[in-house]
Amino acid sequence: MKAGHVKEEYDWVTSELDKLLAHHGYARENDYYRATQANNDTIAFFCHFGLECVLLGHLMSVSPMPL
């Protein structure tokens, strides 16, 4: 995990997810999201299982490893 720079990649992916959600009206505050603007947006992700686990782990504030 260290040799693959996984922490740096995880941080990059999760920060980009937070930027995307903020653009759609959901600002991350610690482990929660606060709605900053009303919307009816639909966001769809097409990704491999590893990335899905990272995204879901970040959204649920758990490690992606057991997912």
PyMOL commands that set and color helices and strands:
alter all, ss='L'
color gray80, all
select helices_A, chain A and resi 6-23+49-60
alter helices_A, ss='H'
color red, helices_A
select strands_A, chain A and resi 26-29+32-35
alter strands_A, ss='S'
color yellow, strands_A
deselect
rebuild
show_as cartoon
